[in-house]
């Protein structure tokens, strides 16, 4: 009986040890599974953080590009306005010069016509004087 009791005790110890090992194995599997879940959650969180950072950077770049575009458009518009003002001023100067030149040409033409009229009147007066002198000298003869 002693051998039987010893065998039963040994069997009980083996069963207990097997249960303890199974529990330890199960516990280790649960720990590994929990670690996998934590790692997967951490990886998902990191991926989410990276995507969010990339999206924020994309929005920042888009905002910067929009601001640069707006600034360039403002510079271009200002340059267009400056050029238009310069063209308008140039047109005014050309018009003033043209008008001034036309006035000067007109004044010269008027002066030339008046000078010609004076020469013609003097010529008429000379002819009239000569005619009178001829008439007077014809009466004397």
FIKOLZA-1660 file (N, C-alpha, C; in steps of 0.1 Angstrom, whole numbers, plus 5000, padded with zeros to 4 digits):
% residues 141
   i   px   py   pz ch aa at
   1 5008 4988 5000  A  X  N
   1 5000 5000 5000  A  X CA
   1 5009 5013 5000  A  X  C
   2 5019 5011 5006  A  X  N
   2 5028 5022 5006  A  X CA
   2 5033 5026 4993  A  X  C
   3 5036 5016 4985  A  X  N
   3 5040 5018 4972  A  X CA
   3 5029 5024 4964  A  X  C
   4 5017 5020 4966  A  X  N
   4 5006 5025 4959  A  X CA
   4 5004 5040 4963  A  X  C
   5 5005 5043 4976  A  X  N
   5 5003 5056 4981  A  X CA
   5 5014 5065 4976  A  X  C
   6 5026 5060 4975  A  X  N
   6 5037 5068 4970  A  X CA
   6 5035 5070 4955  A  X  C
   7 5030 5061 4948  A  X  N
   7 5027 5062 4933  A  X CA
   7 5016 5072 4932  A  X  C
   8 5006 5071 4940  A  X  N
   8 4994 5081 4939  A  X CA
   8 4999 5095 4942  A  X  C
   9 5008 5096 4952  A  X  N
   9 5013 5109 4956  A  X CA
   9 5022 5114 4945  A  X  C
  10 5029 5105 4939  A  X  N
  10 5038 5110 4928  A  X CA
  10 5029 5114 4916  A  X  C
  11 5019 5106 4914  A  X  N
  11 5010 5110 4903  A  X CA
  11 5003 5123 4906  A  X  C
  12 4999 5125 4918  A  X  N
  12 4992 5137 4922  A  X CA
  12 5002 5149 4920  A  X  C
  13 5015 5147 4924  A  X  N
  13 5025 5157 4923  A  X CA
  13 5027 5160 4908  A  X  C
  14 5027 5150 4900  A  X  N
  14 5030 5151 4885  A  X CA
  14 5018 5159 4879  A  X  C
  15 5006 5155 4883  A  X  N
  15 4993 5161 4878  A  X CA
  15 4994 5176 4882  A  X  C
  16 4997 5178 4895  A  X  N
  16 4998 5192 4900  A  X CA
  16 5008 5200 4893  A  X  C
  17 5020 5194 4890  A  X  N
  17 5030 5201 4883  A  X CA
  17 5026 5203 4869  A  X  C
  18 5019 5193 4863  A  X  N
  18 5015 5195 4849  A  X CA
  18 5004 5207 4848  A  X  C
  19 4995 5207 4858  A  X  N
  19 4985 5218 4858  A  X CA
  19 4992 5232 4860  A  X  C
  20 5002 5231 4869  A  X  N
  20 5009 5244 4872  A  X CA
  20 5017 5248 4859  A  X  C
  21 5023 5239 4852  A  X  N
  21 5030 5242 4840  A  X CA
  21 5020 5246 4829  A  X  C
  22 5008 5240 4828  A  X  N
  22 4998 5244 4819  A  X CA
  22 4993 5258 4822  A  X  C
  23 4991 5260 4835  A  X  N
  23 4987 5274 4839  A  X CA
  23 4998 5284 4835  A  X  C
  24 5011 5280 4838  A  X  N
  24 5021 5289 4834  A  X CA
  24 5022 5291 4819  A  X  C
  25 5020 5280 4812  A  X  N
  25 5020 5282 4797  A  X CA
  25 5009 5290 4792  A  X  C
  26 4997 5288 4798  A  X  N
  26 4985 5296 4795  A  X CA
  26 4988 5310 4798  A  X  C
  27 4993 5312 4810  A  X  N
  27 4996 5326 4815  A  X CA
  27 5006 5332 4805  A  X  C
  28 5016 5325 4801  A  X  N
  28 5027 5330 4792  A  X CA
  28 5020 5333 4778  A  X  C
  29 5011 5325 4773  A  X  N
  29 5004 5327 4761  A  X CA
  29 4996 5340 4762  A  X  C
  30 4989 5341 4773  A  X  N
  30 4981 5353 4775  A  X CA
  30 4989 5366 4776  A  X  C
  31 5001 5364 4783  A  X  N
  31 5010 5376 4784  A  X CA
  31 5015 5379 4770  A  X  C
  32 5019 5369 4762  A  X  N
  32 5024 5372 4749  A  X CA
  32 5013 5378 4740  A  X  C
  33 5001 5373 4741  A  X  N
  33 4990 5378 4734  A  X CA
  33 4987 5392 4738  A  X  C
  34 4987 5395 4751  A  X  N
  34 4985 5408 4756  A  X CA
  34 4996 5418 4750  A  X  C
  35 5008 5413 4750  A  X  N
  35 5020 5421 4745  A  X CA
  35 5018 5423 4730  A  X  C
  36 5013 5413 4723  A  X  N
  36 5010 5415 4708  A  X CA
  36 5000 5426 4706  A  X  C
  37 4989 5425 4715  A  X  N
  37 4978 5435 4714  A  X CA
  37 4983 5449 4717  A  X  C
  38 4992 5450 4727  A  X  N
  38 4997 5463 4731  A  X CA
  38 5006 5468 4720  A  X  C
  39 5014 5459 4714  A  X  N
  39 5023 5463 4703  A  X CA
  39 5015 5468 4691  A  X  C
  40 5004 5460 4688  A  X  N
  40 4996 5463 4677  A  X CA
  40 4989 5477 4679  A  X  C
  41 4984 5479 4691  A  X  N
  41 4978 5492 4695  A  X CA
  41 4988 5503 4694  A  X  C
  42 5000 5501 4699  A  X  N
  42 5010 5511 4698  A  X CA
  42 5014 5514 4684  A  X  C
  43 5015 5504 4675  A  X  N
  43 5018 5505 4661  A  X CA
  43 5007 5513 4654  A  X  C
  44 4994 5510 4658  A  X  N
  44 4983 5517 4652  A  X CA
  44 4983 5532 4656  A  X  C
  45 4986 5534 4669  A  X  N
  45 4986 5547 4674  A  X CA
  45 4998 5555 4667  A  X  C
  46 5009 5549 4665  A  X  N
  46 5020 5555 4659  A  X CA
  46 5017 5558 4644  A  X  C
  47 5010 5549 4638  A  X  N
  47 5006 5551 4624  A  X CA
  47 4996 5563 4623  A  X  C
  48 4987 5563 4632  A  X  N
  48 4977 5574 4633  A  X CA
  48 4984 5587 4635  A  X  C
  49 4994 5587 4644  A  X  N
  49 5001 5600 4647  A  X CA
  49 5009 5604 4635  A  X  C
  50 5015 5595 4628  A  X  N
  50 5023 5598 4616  A  X CA
  50 5014 5603 4605  A  X  C
  51 5002 5597 4603  A  X  N
  51 4992 5602 4593  A  X CA
  51 4987 5616 4597  A  X  C
  52 4985 5618 4610  A  X  N
  52 4980 5631 4614  A  X CA
  52 4990 5641 4612  A  X  C
  53 5003 5638 4615  A  X  N
  53 5014 5647 4613  A  X CA
  53 5016 5650 4598  A  X  C
  54 5015 5640 4590  A  X  N
  54 5016 5642 4575  A  X CA
  54 5005 5651 4570  A  X  C
  55 4993 5648 4575  A  X  N
  55 4981 5656 4571  A  X CA
  55 4983 5671 4575  A  X  C
  56 4988 5673 4587  A  X  N
  56 4990 5687 4592  A  X CA
  56 5001 5693 4584  A  X  C
  57 5011 5686 4580  A  X  N
  57 5022 5691 4572  A  X CA
  57 5017 5695 4558  A  X  C
  58 5008 5686 4553  A  X  N
  58 5002 5688 4540  A  X CA
  58 4994 5701 4540  A  X  C
  59 4986 5703 4551  A  X  N
  59 4978 5715 4552  A  X CA
  59 4986 5727 4554  A  X  C
  60 4997 5726 4561  A  X  N
  60 5007 5737 4563  A  X CA
  60 5013 5741 4550  A  X  C
  61 5017 5731 4542  A  X  N
  61 5023 5734 4529  A  X CA
  61 5013 5740 4520  A  X  C
  62 5000 5735 4520  A  X  N
  62 4990 5741 4511  A  X CA
  62 4987 5755 4515  A  X  C
  63 4987 5758 4528  A  X  N
  63 4984 5772 4533  A  X CA
  63 4996 5781 4529  A  X  C
  64 5008 5776 4530  A  X  N
  64 5020 5784 4527  A  X CA
  64 5019 5787 4512  A  X  C
  65 5016 5776 4504  A  X  N
  65 5015 5778 4489  A  X CA
  65 5004 5788 4486  A  X  C
  66 4993 5787 4492  A  X  N
  66 4982 5797 4490  A  X CA
  66 4986 5811 4493  A  X  C
  67 4993 5812 4504  A  X  N
  67 4998 5826 4509  A  X CA
  67 5008 5831 4499  A  X  C
  68 5017 5822 4494  A  X  N
  68 5027 5826 4484  A  X CA
  68 5021 5830 4471  A  X  C
  69 5011 5823 4467  A  X  N
  69 5004 5826 4455  A  X CA
  69 4997 5839 4456  A  X  C
  70 4990 5842 4467  A  X  N
  70 4984 5854 4470  A  X CA
  70 4994 5866 4470  A  X  C
  71 5005 5864 4476  A  X  N
  71 5016 5874 4476  A  X CA
  71 5021 5877 4462  A  X  C
  72 5023 5866 4454  A  X  N
  72 5028 5868 4441  A  X CA
  72 5018 5875 4432  A  X  C
  73 5005 5872 4434  A  X  N
  73 4994 5878 4426  A  X CA
  73 4993 5893 4430  A  X  C
  74 4995 5896 4443  A  X  N
  74 4995 5910 4447  A  X CA
  74 5007 5918 4441  A  X  C
  75 5019 5911 4440  A  X  N
  75 5030 5918 4434  A  X CA
  75 5028 5920 4419  A  X  C
  76 5022 5909 4413  A  X  N
  76 5020 5910 4398  A  X CA
  76 5010 5921 4396  A  X  C
  77 4999 5922 4404  A  X  N
  77 4989 5932 4402  A  X CA
  77 4995 5946 4404  A  X  C
  78 5003 5948 4414  A  X  N
  78 5009 5961 4417  A  X CA
  78 5018 5964 4405  A  X  C
  79 5025 5955 4400  A  X  N
  79 5034 5958 4389  A  X CA
  79 5026 5961 4376  A  X  C
  80 5015 5954 4374  A  X  N
  80 5006 5958 4363  A  X CA
  80 5001 5972 4365  A  X  C
  81 4996 5975 4377  A  X  N
  81 4991 5989 4379  A  X CA
  81 5002 5999 4377  A  X  C
  82 5014 5996 4382  A  X  N
  82 5025 6006 4380  A  X CA
  82 5028 6007 4365  A  X  C
  83 5028 5996 4358  A  X  N
  83 5031 5997 4343  A  X CA
  83 5020 6005 4336  A  X  C
  84 5007 6002 4340  A  X  N
  84 4996 6010 4334  A  X CA
  84 4997 6025 4337  A  X  C
  85 5001 6028 4350  A  X  N
  85 5002 6042 4353  A  X CA
  85 5014 6048 4345  A  X  C
  86 5025 6041 4343  A  X  N
  86 5036 6046 4335  A  X CA
  86 5032 6048 4321  A  X  C
  87 5024 6039 4316  A  X  N
  87 5019 6040 4302  A  X CA
  87 5010 6052 4300  A  X  C
  88 5001 6054 4310  A  X  N
  88 4992 6065 4310  A  X CA
  88 5000 6078 4311  A  X  C
  89 5010 6079 4319  A  X  N
  89 5018 6091 4321  A  X CA
  89 5026 6094 4308  A  X  C
  90 5031 6083 4302  A  X  N
  90 5038 6084 4289  A  X CA
  90 5029 6089 4278  A  X  C
  91 5017 6084 4278  A  X  N
  91 5007 6089 4268  A  X CA
  91 5004 6104 4270  A  X  C
  92 5002 6108 4283  A  X  N
  92 5000 6122 4285  A  X CA
  92 5011 6130 4281  A  X  C
  93 5024 6126 4284  A  X  N
  93 5035 6134 4279  A  X CA
  93 5036 6135 4264  A  X  C
  94 5033 6124 4257  A  X  N
  94 5033 6124 4243  A  X CA
  94 5022 6133 4237  A  X  C
  95 5010 6132 4244  A  X  N
  95 4999 6141 4239  A  X CA
  95 5003 6155 4242  A  X  C
  96 5009 6158 4253  A  X  N
  96 5013 6172 4256  A  X CA
  96 5024 6177 4246  A  X  C
  97 5033 6168 4243  A  X  N
  97 5044 6172 4234  A  X CA
  97 5038 6174 4220  A  X  C
  98 5029 6164 4216  A  X  N
  98 5022 6165 4203  A  X CA
  98 5014 6178 4202  A  X  C
  99 5007 6181 4213  A  X  N
  99 4999 6193 4213  A  X CA
  99 5008 6205 4212  A  X  C
 100 5018 6205 4220  A  X  N
 100 5028 6216 4220  A  X CA
 100 5034 6218 4206  A  X  C
 101 5038 6207 4200  A  X  N
 101 5044 6207 4187  A  X CA
 101 5034 6212 4177  A  X  C
 102 5021 6208 4178  A  X  N
 102 5011 6212 4169  A  X CA
 102 5009 6227 4170  A  X  C
 103 5008 6232 4183  A  X  N
 103 5006 6246 4186  A  X CA
 103 5018 6254 4180  A  X  C
 104 5030 6249 4182  A  X  N
 104 5042 6256 4177  A  X CA
 104 5041 6256 4161  A  X  C
 105 5038 6245 4155  A  X  N
 105 5036 6244 4140  A  X CA
 105 5026 6254 4136  A  X  C
 106 5014 6255 4143  A  X  N
 106 5004 6264 4139  A  X CA
 106 5008 6278 4141  A  X  C
 107 5015 6281 4152  A  X  N
 107 5020 6295 4154  A  X CA
 107 5030 6298 4143  A  X  C
 108 5039 6289 4139  A  X  N
 108 5049 6292 4129  A  X CA
 108 5042 6294 4115  A  X  C
 109 5031 6286 4113  A  X  N
 109 5024 6288 4100  A  X CA
 109 5017 6301 4100  A  X  C
 110 5011 6305 4111  A  X  N
 110 5004 6318 4112  A  X CA
 110 5013 6329 4110  A  X  C
 111 5025 6328 4117  A  X  N
 111 5035 6338 4115  A  X CA
 111 5040 6339 4101  A  X  C
 112 5042 6328 4094  A  X  N
 112 5046 6328 4080  A  X CA
 112 5036 6334 4071  A  X  C
 113 5023 6331 4074  A  X  N
 113 5012 6336 4066  A  X CA
 113 5011 6351 4068  A  X  C
 114 5012 6356 4081  A  X  N
 114 5012 6370 4084  A  X CA
 114 5024 6377 4077  A  X  C
 115 5035 6371 4078  A  X  N
 115 5047 6377 4071  A  X CA
 115 5045 6378 4056  A  X  C
 116 5040 6368 4050  A  X  N
 116 5037 6368 4036  A  X CA
 116 5026 6379 4033  A  X  C
 117 5016 6380 4041  A  X  N
 117 5006 6390 4039  A  X CA
 117 5012 6404 4040  A  X  C
 118 5021 6406 4050  A  X  N
 118 5028 6419 4051  A  X CA
 118 5037 6422 4038  A  X  C
 119 5044 6412 4033  A  X  N
 119 5052 6413 4021  A  X CA
 119 5043 6417 4009  A  X  C
 120 5032 6409 4009  A  X  N
 120 5022 6412 3997  A  X CA
 120 5016 6426 3998  A  X  C
 121 5013 6430 4011  A  X  N
 121 5007 6444 4012  A  X CA
 121 5018 6454 4008  A  X  C
 122 5030 6452 4013  A  X  N
 122 5041 6461 4009  A  X CA
 122 5043 6461 3994  A  X  C
 123 5042 6450 3988  A  X  N
 123 5044 6449 3973  A  X CA
 123 5032 6456 3967  A  X  C
 124 5020 6455 3972  A  X  N
 124 5008 6462 3967  A  X CA
 124 5010 6477 3968  A  X  C
 125 5015 6481 3980  A  X  N
 125 5017 6495 3982  A  X CA
 125 5028 6500 3973  A  X  C
 126 5038 6493 3970  A  X  N
 126 5049 6497 3961  A  X CA
 126 5043 6498 3947  A  X  C
 127 5035 6489 3943  A  X  N
 127 5029 6489 3929  A  X CA
 127 5020 6502 3928  A  X  C
 128 5012 6503 3939  A  X  N
 128 5003 6515 3939  A  X CA
 128 5011 6528 3938  A  X  C
 129 5022 6529 3946  A  X  N
 129 5030 6541 3945  A  X CA
 129 5036 6543 3931  A  X  C
 130 5041 6532 3926  A  X  N
 130 5047 6533 3912  A  X CA
 130 5036 6537 3902  A  X  C
 131 5024 6531 3904  A  X  N
 131 5013 6535 3895  A  X CA
 131 5010 6550 3896  A  X  C
 132 5009 6554 3908  A  X  N
 132 5006 6569 3910  A  X CA
 132 5017 6577 3904  A  X  C
 133 5030 6573 3906  A  X  N
 133 5041 6581 3901  A  X CA
 133 5041 6581 3885  A  X  C
 134 5037 6570 3879  A  X  N
 134 5036 6569 3865  A  X CA
 134 5025 6578 3860  A  X  C
 135 5014 6578 3867  A  X  N
 135 5003 6587 3863  A  X CA
 135 5007 6602 3864  A  X  C
 136 5014 6605 3875  A  X  N
 136 5019 6619 3877  A  X CA
 136 5029 6622 3866  A  X  C
 137 5038 6613 3864  A  X  N
 137 5048 6617 3854  A  X CA
 137 5042 6617 3840  A  X  C
 138 5032 6609 3837  A  X  N
 138 5025 6609 3824  A  X CA
 138 5017 6622 3822  A  X  C
 139 5013 6629 3832  A  X  N
 139 5006 6641 3831  A  X CA
 139 5015 6653 3829  A  X  C
 140 5027 6651 3834  A  X  N
 140 5037 6662 3832  A  X CA
 140 5042 6662 3817  A  X  C
 141 5042 6651 3811  A  X  N
 141 5048 6650 3798  A  X CA
 141 5039 6655 3788  A  X  C
% end
